[in-house]
Amino acid sequence: MVDELPPRSRAARDAAERALMRVVHHYGGTPEFVLLGGLVPELLCTGSEFHHAGTIDVDMQVGFEIACGAVNAARLEQALRNVGFAP
């Protein structure tokens, strides 16, 4: 049986954003990855009267990190491990 995902909420979105900020902090410098998914609408539409449903995760496109060479890919992997993510 597949476990149910927690519901999308403001608290879940805030937790996902904090997780992203921890990864960026541990990455150091300016990351080359691209943020996608449920964190983006609020960043793009801050003045909107409509609110996004939220998110429970962080979606990133990391191809640029990998294309920039093993050093950046290893740097991203270490940042993810430092904040408690596992492969």
mmCIF file as gemmi writes it, N, C-alpha and C atoms, coordinates in Angstrom:
data_model
loop_
_atom_site.group_PDB
_atom_site.id
_atom_site.type_symbol
_atom_site.label_atom_id
_atom_site.label_alt_id
_atom_site.label_comp_id
_atom_site.label_asym_id
_atom_site.label_entity_id
_atom_site.label_seq_id
_atom_site.pdbx_PDB_ins_code
_atom_site.Cartn_x
_atom_site.Cartn_y
_atom_site.Cartn_z
_atom_site.occupancy
_atom_site.B_iso_or_equiv
_atom_site.pdbx_formal_charge
_atom_site.auth_seq_id
_atom_site.auth_asym_id
_atom_site.pdbx_PDB_model_num
ATOM 1 N N . MET Axp A 1 ? 0.836 -1.178 0 1 0 ? 1 A 1
ATOM 2 C CA . MET Axp A 1 ? 0 0 0 1 0 ? 1 A 1
ATOM 3 C C . MET Axp A 1 ? 0.883 1.243 0 1 0 ? 1 A 1
ATOM 4 N N . VAL Axp A 2 ? 0.534 2.215 -0.809 1 0 ? 2 A 1
ATOM 5 C CA . VAL Axp A 2 ? 1.294 3.453 -0.919 1 0 ? 2 A 1
ATOM 6 C C . VAL Axp A 2 ? 0.841 4.416 0.174 1 0 ? 2 A 1
ATOM 7 N N . ASP Axp A 3 ? 1.814 4.99 0.88 1 0 ? 3 A 1
ATOM 8 C CA . ASP Axp A 3 ? 1.48 5.985 1.9 1 0 ? 3 A 1
ATOM 9 C C . ASP Axp A 3 ? 0.906 7.222 1.237 1 0 ? 3 A 1
ATOM 10 N N . GLU Axp A 4 ? -0.087 7.82 1.889 1 0 ? 4 A 1
ATOM 11 C CA . GLU Axp A 4 ? -0.659 9.06 1.367 1 0 ? 4 A 1
ATOM 12 C C . GLU Axp A 4 ? 0.289 10.211 1.624 1 0 ? 4 A 1
ATOM 13 N N . LEU Axp A 5 ? 0.358 11.121 0.665 1 0 ? 5 A 1
ATOM 14 C CA . LEU Axp A 5 ? 1.163 12.321 0.835 1 0 ? 5 A 1
ATOM 15 C C . LEU Axp A 5 ? 0.431 13.278 1.767 1 0 ? 5 A 1
ATOM 16 N N . PRO Axp A 6 ? 1.177 14.083 2.522 1 0 ? 6 A 1
ATOM 17 C CA . PRO Axp A 6 ? 0.506 15.079 3.354 1 0 ? 6 A 1
ATOM 18 C C . PRO Axp A 6 ? -0.196 16.107 2.471 1 0 ? 6 A 1
ATOM 19 N N . PRO Axp A 7 ? -1.226 16.753 2.99 1 0 ? 7 A 1
ATOM 20 C CA . PRO Axp A 7 ? -1.942 17.737 2.171 1 0 ? 7 A 1
ATOM 21 C C . PRO Axp A 7 ? -1.097 18.978 1.901 1 0 ? 7 A 1
ATOM 22 N N . ARG Axp A 8 ? -1.364 19.594 0.759 1 0 ? 8 A 1
ATOM 23 C CA . ARG Axp A 8 ? -0.713 20.868 0.452 1 0 ? 8 A 1
ATOM 24 C C . ARG Axp A 8 ? -1.279 21.915 1.401 1 0 ? 8 A 1
ATOM 25 N N . SER Axp A 9 ? -0.407 22.744 1.903 1 0 ? 9 A 1
ATOM 26 C CA . SER Axp A 9 ? -0.849 23.777 2.833 1 0 ? 9 A 1
ATOM 27 C C . SER Axp A 9 ? 0.195 24.876 2.886 1 0 ? 9 A 1
ATOM 28 N N . ARG Axp A 10 ? -0.146 25.959 3.527 1 0 ? 10 A 1
ATOM 29 C CA . ARG Axp A 10 ? 0.794 27.064 3.728 1 0 ? 10 A 1
ATOM 30 C C . ARG Axp A 10 ? 1.996 26.571 4.536 1 0 ? 10 A 1
ATOM 31 N N . ALA Axp A 11 ? 1.735 25.797 5.574 1 0 ? 11 A 1
ATOM 32 C CA . ALA Axp A 11 ? 2.817 25.29 6.421 1 0 ? 11 A 1
ATOM 33 C C . ALA Axp A 11 ? 3.737 24.36 5.632 1 0 ? 11 A 1
ATOM 34 N N . ALA Axp A 12 ? 3.157 23.509 4.781 1 0 ? 12 A 1
ATOM 35 C CA . ALA Axp A 12 ? 3.971 22.598 3.971 1 0 ? 12 A 1
ATOM 36 C C . ALA Axp A 12 ? 4.807 23.38 2.968 1 0 ? 12 A 1
ATOM 37 N N . ARG Axp A 13 ? 4.22 24.417 2.369 1 0 ? 13 A 1
ATOM 38 C CA . ARG Axp A 13 ? 4.97 25.242 1.421 1 0 ? 13 A 1
ATOM 39 C C . ARG Axp A 13 ? 6.117 25.954 2.123 1 0 ? 13 A 1
ATOM 40 N N . ASP Axp A 14 ? 5.859 26.5 3.31 1 0 ? 14 A 1
ATOM 41 C CA . ASP Axp A 14 ? 6.908 27.182 4.072 1 0 ? 14 A 1
ATOM 42 C C . ASP Axp A 14 ? 8.038 26.217 4.432 1 0 ? 14 A 1
ATOM 43 N N . ALA Axp A 15 ? 7.683 24.985 4.79 1 0 ? 15 A 1
ATOM 44 C CA . ALA Axp A 15 ? 8.705 23.978 5.112 1 0 ? 15 A 1
ATOM 45 C C . ALA Axp A 15 ? 9.541 23.65 3.877 1 0 ? 15 A 1
ATOM 46 N N . ALA Axp A 16 ? 8.898 23.544 2.717 1 0 ? 16 A 1
ATOM 47 C CA . ALA Axp A 16 ? 9.632 23.272 1.475 1 0 ? 16 A 1
ATOM 48 C C . ALA Axp A 16 ? 10.569 24.425 1.144 1 0 ? 16 A 1
ATOM 49 N N . GLU Axp A 17 ? 10.104 25.66 1.338 1 0 ? 17 A 1
ATOM 50 C CA . GLU Axp A 17 ? 10.95 26.82 1.069 1 0 ? 17 A 1
ATOM 51 C C . GLU Axp A 17 ? 12.147 26.853 2.024 1 0 ? 17 A 1
ATOM 52 N N . ARG Axp A 18 ? 11.92 26.534 3.292 1 0 ? 18 A 1
ATOM 53 C CA . ARG Axp A 18 ? 13.037 26.481 4.252 1 0 ? 18 A 1
ATOM 54 C C . ARG Axp A 18 ? 14.042 25.404 3.857 1 0 ? 18 A 1
ATOM 55 N N . ALA Axp A 19 ? 13.555 24.263 3.381 1 0 ? 19 A 1
ATOM 56 C CA . ALA Axp A 19 ? 14.461 23.198 2.931 1 0 ? 19 A 1
ATOM 57 C C . ALA Axp A 19 ? 15.313 23.683 1.764 1 0 ? 19 A 1
ATOM 58 N N . LEU Axp A 20 ? 14.696 24.384 0.826 1 0 ? 20 A 1
ATOM 59 C CA . LEU Axp A 20 ? 15.443 24.931 -0.307 1 0 ? 20 A 1
ATOM 60 C C . LEU Axp A 20 ? 16.504 25.915 0.177 1 0 ? 20 A 1
ATOM 61 N N . MET Axp A 21 ? 16.151 26.786 1.096 1 0 ? 21 A 1
ATOM 62 C CA . MET Axp A 21 ? 17.11 27.777 1.604 1 0 ? 21 A 1
ATOM 63 C C . MET Axp A 21 ? 18.283 27.101 2.316 1 0 ? 21 A 1
ATOM 64 N N . ARG Axp A 22 ? 18.021 26.004 3.015 1 0 ? 22 A 1
ATOM 65 C CA . ARG Axp A 22 ? 19.113 25.258 3.661 1 0 ? 22 A 1
ATOM 66 C C . ARG Axp A 22 ? 20.044 24.657 2.614 1 0 ? 22 A 1
ATOM 67 N N . VAL Axp A 23 ? 19.483 24.111 1.544 1 0 ? 23 A 1
ATOM 68 C CA . VAL Axp A 23 ? 20.316 23.553 0.473 1 0 ? 23 A 1
ATOM 69 C C . VAL Axp A 23 ? 21.177 24.651 -0.142 1 0 ? 23 A 1
ATOM 70 N N . VAL Axp A 24 ? 20.573 25.799 -0.451 1 0 ? 24 A 1
ATOM 71 C CA . VAL Axp A 24 ? 21.324 26.909 -1.051 1 0 ? 24 A 1
ATOM 72 C C . VAL Axp A 24 ? 22.42 27.382 -0.103 1 0 ? 24 A 1
ATOM 73 N N . HIS Axp A 25 ? 22.113 27.463 1.182 1 0 ? 25 A 1
ATOM 74 C CA . HIS Axp A 25 ? 23.124 27.88 2.165 1 0 ? 25 A 1
ATOM 75 C C . HIS Axp A 25 ? 24.315 26.923 2.165 1 0 ? 25 A 1
ATOM 76 N N . HIS Axp A 26 ? 24.039 25.632 2.201 1 0 ? 26 A 1
ATOM 77 C CA . HIS Axp A 26 ? 25.119 24.641 2.234 1 0 ? 26 A 1
ATOM 78 C C . HIS Axp A 26 ? 25.831 24.527 0.896 1 0 ? 26 A 1
ATOM 79 N N . TYR Axp A 27 ? 25.147 24.892 -0.181 1 0 ? 27 A 1
ATOM 80 C CA . TYR Axp A 27 ? 25.785 24.867 -1.499 1 0 ? 27 A 1
ATOM 81 C C . TYR Axp A 27 ? 26.877 25.925 -1.553 1 0 ? 27 A 1
ATOM 82 N N . GLY Axp A 28 ? 26.585 27.11 -1.046 1 0 ? 28 A 1
ATOM 83 C CA . GLY Axp A 28 ? 27.542 28.218 -1.093 1 0 ? 28 A 1
ATOM 84 C C . GLY Axp A 28 ? 27.591 28.79 -2.501 1 0 ? 28 A 1
ATOM 85 N N . GLY Axp A 29 ? 27.81 30.064 -2.622 1 0 ? 29 A 1
ATOM 86 C CA . GLY Axp A 29 ? 27.871 30.677 -3.946 1 0 ? 29 A 1
ATOM 87 C C . GLY Axp A 29 ? 26.512 30.709 -4.61 1 0 ? 29 A 1
ATOM 88 N N . THR Axp A 30 ? 26.519 30.942 -5.902 1 0 ? 30 A 1
ATOM 89 C CA . THR Axp A 30 ? 25.283 31.022 -6.677 1 0 ? 30 A 1
ATOM 90 C C . THR Axp A 30 ? 25.031 29.698 -7.377 1 0 ? 30 A 1
ATOM 91 N N . PRO Axp A 31 ? 23.964 28.986 -7.011 1 0 ? 31 A 1
ATOM 92 C CA . PRO Axp A 31 ? 23.671 27.701 -7.649 1 0 ? 31 A 1
ATOM 93 C C . PRO Axp A 31 ? 23.307 27.87 -9.121 1 0 ? 31 A 1
ATOM 94 N N . GLU Axp A 32 ? 23.551 26.828 -9.887 1 0 ? 32 A 1
ATOM 95 C CA . GLU Axp A 32 ? 23.183 26.81 -11.298 1 0 ? 32 A 1
ATOM 96 C C . GLU Axp A 32 ? 21.896 26.029 -11.527 1 0 ? 32 A 1
ATOM 97 N N . PHE Axp A 33 ? 21.3 25.473 -10.461 1 0 ? 33 A 1
ATOM 98 C CA . PHE Axp A 33 ? 20.072 24.718 -10.664 1 0 ? 33 A 1
ATOM 99 C C . PHE Axp A 33 ? 18.891 25.669 -10.813 1 0 ? 33 A 1
ATOM 100 N N . VAL Axp A 34 ? 17.797 25.138 -11.38 1 0 ? 34 A 1
ATOM 101 C CA . VAL Axp A 34 ? 16.601 25.929 -11.665 1 0 ? 34 A 1
ATOM 102 C C . VAL Axp A 34 ? 15.469 25.429 -10.779 1 0 ? 34 A 1
ATOM 103 N N . LEU Axp A 35 ? 14.796 26.351 -10.12 1 0 ? 35 A 1
ATOM 104 C CA . LEU Axp A 35 ? 13.662 26.008 -9.275 1 0 ? 35 A 1
ATOM 105 C C . LEU Axp A 35 ? 12.419 25.843 -10.139 1 0 ? 35 A 1
ATOM 106 N N . LEU Axp A 36 ? 11.697 24.758 -9.922 1 0 ? 36 A 1
ATOM 107 C CA . LEU Axp A 36 ? 10.465 24.449 -10.655 1 0 ? 36 A 1
ATOM 108 C C . LEU Axp A 36 ? 9.36 24.143 -9.649 1 0 ? 36 A 1
ATOM 109 N N . GLY Axp A 37 ? 8.191 23.886 -10.126 1 0 ? 37 A 1
ATOM 110 C CA . GLY Axp A 37 ? 7.129 23.337 -9.288 1 0 ? 37 A 1
ATOM 111 C C . GLY Axp A 37 ? 6.394 24.339 -8.423 1 0 ? 37 A 1
ATOM 112 N N . GLY Axp A 38 ? 5.862 23.84 -7.325 1 0 ? 38 A 1
ATOM 113 C CA . GLY Axp A 38 ? 4.931 24.575 -6.483 1 0 ? 38 A 1
ATOM 114 C C . GLY Axp A 38 ? 5.482 25.748 -5.709 1 0 ? 38 A 1
ATOM 115 N N . LEU Axp A 39 ? 6.802 25.891 -5.607 1 0 ? 39 A 1
ATOM 116 C CA . LEU Axp A 39 ? 7.352 27.075 -4.944 1 0 ? 39 A 1
ATOM 117 C C . LEU Axp A 39 ? 7.348 28.292 -5.862 1 0 ? 39 A 1
ATOM 118 N N . VAL Axp A 40 ? 7.278 28.068 -7.165 1 0 ? 40 A 1
ATOM 119 C CA . VAL Axp A 40 ? 7.429 29.149 -8.138 1 0 ? 40 A 1
ATOM 120 C C . VAL Axp A 40 ? 6.241 30.118 -8.2 1 0 ? 40 A 1
ATOM 121 N N . PRO Axp A 41 ? 4.979 29.662 -8.218 1 0 ? 41 A 1
ATOM 122 C CA . PRO Axp A 41 ? 3.874 30.612 -8.413 1 0 ? 41 A 1
ATOM 123 C C . PRO Axp A 41 ? 3.885 31.791 -7.439 1 0 ? 41 A 1
ATOM 124 N N . GLU Axp A 42 ? 4.137 31.545 -6.184 1 0 ? 42 A 1
ATOM 125 C CA . GLU Axp A 42 ? 4.133 32.639 -5.215 1 0 ? 42 A 1
ATOM 126 C C . GLU Axp A 42 ? 5.272 33.624 -5.47 1 0 ? 42 A 1
ATOM 127 N N . LEU Axp A 43 ? 6.399 33.119 -5.957 1 0 ? 43 A 1
ATOM 128 C CA . LEU Axp A 43 ? 7.523 34.002 -6.264 1 0 ? 43 A 1
ATOM 129 C C . LEU Axp A 43 ? 7.232 34.878 -7.482 1 0 ? 43 A 1
ATOM 130 N N . LEU Axp A 44 ? 6.508 34.325 -8.448 1 0 ? 44 A 1
ATOM 131 C CA . LEU Axp A 44 ? 6.2 35.069 -9.672 1 0 ? 44 A 1
ATOM 132 C C . LEU Axp A 44 ? 4.99 35.989 -9.537 1 0 ? 44 A 1
ATOM 133 N N . CYS Axp A 45 ? 4.068 35.644 -8.675 1 0 ? 45 A 1
ATOM 134 C CA . CYS Axp A 45 ? 2.791 36.364 -8.594 1 0 ? 45 A 1
ATOM 135 C C . CYS Axp A 45 ? 2.532 36.871 -7.179 1 0 ? 45 A 1
ATOM 136 N N . THR Axp A 46 ? 3.482 37.571 -6.612 1 0 ? 46 A 1
ATOM 137 C CA . THR Axp A 46 ? 3.359 37.994 -5.22 1 0 ? 46 A 1
ATOM 138 C C . THR Axp A 46 ? 2.172 38.92 -4.973 1 0 ? 46 A 1
ATOM 139 N N . GLY Axp A 47 ? 1.761 39.686 -5.961 1 0 ? 47 A 1
ATOM 140 C CA . GLY Axp A 47 ? 0.664 40.624 -5.767 1 0 ? 47 A 1
ATOM 141 C C . GLY Axp A 47 ? -0.701 40.087 -6.151 1 0 ? 47 A 1
ATOM 142 N N . SER Axp A 48 ? -0.793 38.832 -6.505 1 0 ? 48 A 1
ATOM 143 C CA . SER Axp A 48 ? -2.054 38.271 -6.982 1 0 ? 48 A 1
ATOM 144 C C . SER Axp A 48 ? -3.05 38.083 -5.843 1 0 ? 48 A 1
ATOM 145 N N . GLU Axp A 49 ? -4.334 38.286 -6.162 1 0 ? 49 A 1
ATOM 146 C CA . GLU Axp A 49 ? -5.377 38.01 -5.176 1 0 ? 49 A 1
ATOM 147 C C . GLU Axp A 49 ? -5.643 36.509 -5.054 1 0 ? 49 A 1
ATOM 148 N N . PHE Axp A 50 ? -5.182 35.734 -6.025 1 0 ? 50 A 1
ATOM 149 C CA . PHE Axp A 50 ? -5.357 34.286 -6.012 1 0 ? 50 A 1
ATOM 150 C C . PHE Axp A 50 ? -4.125 33.643 -5.396 1 0 ? 50 A 1
ATOM 151 N N . HIS Axp A 51 ? -4.331 32.635 -4.591 1 0 ? 51 A 1
ATOM 152 C CA . HIS Axp A 51 ? -3.222 31.969 -3.926 1 0 ? 51 A 1
ATOM 153 C C . HIS Axp A 51 ? -3.07 30.549 -4.452 1 0 ? 51 A 1
ATOM 154 N N . HIS Axp A 52 ? -1.837 30.14 -4.672 1 0 ? 52 A 1
ATOM 155 C CA . HIS Axp A 52 ? -1.524 28.787 -5.115 1 0 ? 52 A 1
ATOM 156 C C . HIS Axp A 52 ? -1.835 27.817 -3.982 1 0 ? 52 A 1
ATOM 157 N N . ALA Axp A 53 ? -2.188 26.595 -4.343 1 0 ? 53 A 1
ATOM 158 C CA . ALA Axp A 53 ? -2.561 25.591 -3.343 1 0 ? 53 A 1
ATOM 159 C C . ALA Axp A 53 ? -1.413 25.206 -2.424 1 0 ? 53 A 1
ATOM 160 N N . GLY Axp A 54 ? -0.202 25.535 -2.801 1 0 ? 54 A 1
ATOM 161 C CA . GLY Axp A 54 ? 0.945 25.165 -1.978 1 0 ? 54 A 1
ATOM 162 C C . GLY Axp A 54 ? 1.67 23.975 -2.559 1 0 ? 54 A 1
ATOM 163 N N . THR Axp A 55 ? 2.616 23.473 -1.821 1 0 ? 55 A 1
ATOM 164 C CA . THR Axp A 55 ? 3.415 22.342 -2.266 1 0 ? 55 A 1
ATOM 165 C C . THR Axp A 55 ? 3.919 21.59 -1.05 1 0 ? 55 A 1
ATOM 166 N N . ILE Axp A 56 ? 4.358 20.389 -1.271 1 0 ? 56 A 1
ATOM 167 C CA . ILE Axp A 56 ? 4.928 19.604 -0.181 1 0 ? 56 A 1
ATOM 168 C C . ILE Axp A 56 ? 6.363 19.2 -0.485 1 0 ? 56 A 1
ATOM 169 N N . ASP Axp A 57 ? 6.901 19.715 -1.603 1 0 ? 57 A 1
ATOM 170 C CA . ASP Axp A 57 ? 8.247 19.306 -1.988 1 0 ? 57 A 1
ATOM 171 C C . ASP Axp A 57 ? 8.973 20.437 -2.706 1 0 ? 57 A 1
ATOM 172 N N . VAL Axp A 58 ? 10.226 20.187 -3.03 1 0 ? 58 A 1
ATOM 173 C CA . VAL Axp A 58 ? 11.049 21.132 -3.781 1 0 ? 58 A 1
ATOM 174 C C . VAL Axp A 58 ? 11.439 20.453 -5.083 1 0 ? 58 A 1
ATOM 175 N N . ASP Axp A 59 ? 11.101 21.07 -6.206 1 0 ? 59 A 1
ATOM 176 C CA . ASP Axp A 59 ? 11.446 20.533 -7.52 1 0 ? 59 A 1
ATOM 177 C C . ASP Axp A 59 ? 12.549 21.391 -8.12 1 0 ? 59 A 1
ATOM 178 N N . MET Axp A 60 ? 13.641 20.731 -8.521 1 0 ? 60 A 1
ATOM 179 C CA . MET Axp A 60 ? 14.759 21.444 -9.135 1 0 ? 60 A 1
ATOM 180 C C . MET Axp A 60 ? 15.17 20.737 -10.405 1 0 ? 60 A 1
ATOM 181 N N . GLN Axp A 61 ? 15.595 21.501 -11.389 1 0 ? 61 A 1
ATOM 182 C CA . GLN Axp A 61 ? 16.186 20.958 -12.599 1 0 ? 61 A 1
ATOM 183 C C . GLN Axp A 61 ? 17.686 21.116 -12.399 1 0 ? 61 A 1
ATOM 184 N N . VAL Axp A 62 ? 18.398 19.994 -12.343 1 0 ? 62 A 1
ATOM 185 C CA . VAL Axp A 62 ? 19.822 20.036 -11.987 1 0 ? 62 A 1
ATOM 186 C C . VAL Axp A 62 ? 20.745 19.732 -13.152 1 0 ? 62 A 1
ATOM 187 N N . GLY Axp A 63 ? 20.222 19.659 -14.352 1 0 ? 63 A 1
ATOM 188 C CA . GLY Axp A 63 ? 21.054 19.358 -15.516 1 0 ? 63 A 1
ATOM 189 C C . GLY Axp A 63 ? 22.182 20.348 -15.7 1 0 ? 63 A 1
ATOM 190 N N . PHE Axp A 64 ? 21.92 21.628 -15.376 1 0 ? 64 A 1
ATOM 191 C CA . PHE Axp A 64 ? 22.964 22.638 -15.512 1 0 ? 64 A 1
ATOM 192 C C . PHE Axp A 64 ? 24.104 22.37 -14.539 1 0 ? 64 A 1
ATOM 193 N N . GLU Axp A 65 ? 23.771 21.938 -13.337 1 0 ? 65 A 1
ATOM 194 C CA . GLU Axp A 65 ? 24.798 21.601 -12.352 1 0 ? 65 A 1
ATOM 195 C C . GLU Axp A 65 ? 25.682 20.483 -12.893 1 0 ? 65 A 1
ATOM 196 N N . ILE Axp A 66 ? 25.055 19.457 -13.423 1 0 ? 66 A 1
ATOM 197 C CA . ILE Axp A 66 ? 25.803 18.308 -13.936 1 0 ? 66 A 1
ATOM 198 C C . ILE Axp A 66 ? 26.616 18.717 -15.159 1 0 ? 66 A 1
ATOM 199 N N . ALA Axp A 67 ? 26.019 19.54 -16.037 1 0 ? 67 A 1
ATOM 200 C CA . ALA Axp A 67 ? 26.723 19.983 -17.242 1 0 ? 67 A 1
ATOM 201 C C . ALA Axp A 67 ? 27.918 20.872 -16.915 1 0 ? 67 A 1
ATOM 202 N N . CYS Axp A 68 ? 27.879 21.547 -15.767 1 0 ? 68 A 1
ATOM 203 C CA . CYS Axp A 68 ? 28.989 22.427 -15.376 1 0 ? 68 A 1
ATOM 204 C C . CYS Axp A 68 ? 30.182 21.638 -14.853 1 0 ? 68 A 1
ATOM 205 N N . GLY Axp A 69 ? 30.034 20.357 -14.73 1 0 ? 69 A 1
ATOM 206 C CA . GLY Axp A 69 ? 31.159 19.533 -14.328 1 0 ? 69 A 1
ATOM 207 C C . GLY Axp A 69 ? 30.938 18.833 -13.006 1 0 ? 69 A 1
ATOM 208 N N . ALA Axp A 70 ? 31.762 17.844 -12.787 1 0 ? 70 A 1
ATOM 209 C CA . ALA Axp A 70 ? 31.637 17.001 -11.601 1 0 ? 70 A 1
ATOM 210 C C . ALA Axp A 70 ? 31.766 17.796 -10.306 1 0 ? 70 A 1
ATOM 211 N N . VAL Axp A 71 ? 32.533 18.889 -10.323 1 0 ? 71 A 1
ATOM 212 C CA . VAL Axp A 71 ? 32.708 19.674 -9.1 1 0 ? 71 A 1
ATOM 213 C C . VAL Axp A 71 ? 31.369 20.238 -8.636 1 0 ? 71 A 1
ATOM 214 N N . ASN Axp A 72 ? 30.597 20.84 -9.547 1 0 ? 72 A 1
ATOM 215 C CA . ASN Axp A 72 ? 29.305 21.396 -9.161 1 0 ? 72 A 1
ATOM 216 C C . ASN Axp A 72 ? 28.303 20.315 -8.801 1 0 ? 72 A 1
ATOM 217 N N . ALA Axp A 73 ? 28.316 19.208 -9.511 1 0 ? 73 A 1
ATOM 218 C CA . ALA Axp A 73 ? 27.408 18.112 -9.192 1 0 ? 73 A 1
ATOM 219 C C . ALA Axp A 73 ? 27.731 17.563 -7.809 1 0 ? 73 A 1
ATOM 220 N N . ALA Axp A 74 ? 29.006 17.391 -7.511 1 0 ? 74 A 1
ATOM 221 C CA . ALA Axp A 74 ? 29.416 16.901 -6.194 1 0 ? 74 A 1
ATOM 222 C C . ALA Axp A 74 ? 29.069 17.92 -5.113 1 0 ? 74 A 1
ATOM 223 N N . ARG Axp A 75 ? 29.218 19.195 -5.436 1 0 ? 75 A 1
ATOM 224 C CA . ARG Axp A 75 ? 28.886 20.27 -4.498 1 0 ? 75 A 1
ATOM 225 C C . ARG Axp A 75 ? 27.398 20.248 -4.157 1 0 ? 75 A 1
ATOM 226 N N . LEU Axp A 76 ? 26.542 20.073 -5.159 1 0 ? 76 A 1
ATOM 227 C CA . LEU Axp A 76 ? 25.105 19.988 -4.931 1 0 ? 76 A 1
ATOM 228 C C . LEU Axp A 76 ? 24.769 18.746 -4.113 1 0 ? 76 A 1
ATOM 229 N N . GLU Axp A 77 ? 25.372 17.615 -4.465 1 0 ? 77 A 1
ATOM 230 C CA . GLU Axp A 77 ? 25.122 16.386 -3.714 1 0 ? 77 A 1
ATOM 231 C C . GLU Axp A 77 ? 25.498 16.568 -2.249 1 0 ? 77 A 1
ATOM 232 N N . GLN Axp A 78 ? 26.625 17.191 -1.977 1 0 ? 78 A 1
ATOM 233 C CA . GLN Axp A 78 ? 27.056 17.4 -0.594 1 0 ? 78 A 1
ATOM 234 C C . GLN Axp A 78 ? 26.101 18.339 0.136 1 0 ? 78 A 1
ATOM 235 N N . ALA Axp A 79 ? 25.642 19.389 -0.535 1 0 ? 79 A 1
ATOM 236 C CA . ALA Axp A 79 ? 24.682 20.313 0.082 1 0 ? 79 A 1
ATOM 237 C C . ALA Axp A 79 ? 23.394 19.582 0.451 1 0 ? 79 A 1
ATOM 238 N N . LEU Axp A 80 ? 22.912 18.712 -0.437 1 0 ? 80 A 1
ATOM 239 C CA . LEU Axp A 80 ? 21.704 17.933 -0.16 1 0 ? 80 A 1
ATOM 240 C C . LEU Axp A 80 ? 21.914 16.997 1.024 1 0 ? 80 A 1
ATOM 241 N N . ARG Axp A 81 ? 23.071 16.357 1.081 1 0 ? 81 A 1
ATOM 242 C CA . ARG Axp A 81 ? 23.379 15.474 2.211 1 0 ? 81 A 1
ATOM 243 C C . ARG Axp A 81 ? 23.489 16.265 3.517 1 0 ? 81 A 1
ATOM 244 N N . ASN Axp A 82 ? 24.087 17.462 3.448 1 0 ? 82 A 1
ATOM 245 C CA . ASN Axp A 82 ? 24.27 18.283 4.648 1 0 ? 82 A 1
ATOM 246 C C . ASN Axp A 82 ? 22.952 18.667 5.309 1 0 ? 82 A 1
ATOM 247 N N . VAL Axp A 83 ? 21.901 18.789 4.521 1 0 ? 83 A 1
ATOM 248 C CA . VAL Axp A 83 ? 20.605 19.155 5.098 1 0 ? 83 A 1
ATOM 249 C C . VAL Axp A 83 ? 19.716 17.942 5.354 1 0 ? 83 A 1
ATOM 250 N N . GLY Axp A 84 ? 20.259 16.749 5.161 1 0 ? 84 A 1
ATOM 251 C CA . GLY Axp A 84 ? 19.545 15.543 5.548 1 0 ? 84 A 1
ATOM 252 C C . GLY Axp A 84 ? 18.85 14.776 4.448 1 0 ? 84 A 1
ATOM 253 N N . PHE Axp A 85 ? 19.035 15.171 3.183 1 0 ? 85 A 1
ATOM 254 C CA . PHE Axp A 85 ? 18.464 14.398 2.091 1 0 ? 85 A 1
ATOM 255 C C . PHE Axp A 85 ? 19.37 13.21 1.809 1 0 ? 85 A 1
ATOM 256 N N . ALA Axp A 86 ? 18.783 12.107 1.395 1 0 ? 86 A 1
ATOM 257 C CA . ALA Axp A 86 ? 19.552 10.899 1.105 1 0 ? 86 A 1
ATOM 258 C C . ALA Axp A 86 ? 19.245 10.44 -0.313 1 0 ? 86 A 1
ATOM 259 N N . PRO Axp A 87 ? 20.239 9.808 -0.972 1 0 ? 87 A 1
ATOM 260 C CA . PRO Axp A 87 ? 19.999 9.311 -2.335 1 0 ? 87 A 1
ATOM 261 C C . PRO Axp A 87 ? 18.962 8.194 -2.344 1 0 ? 87 A 1
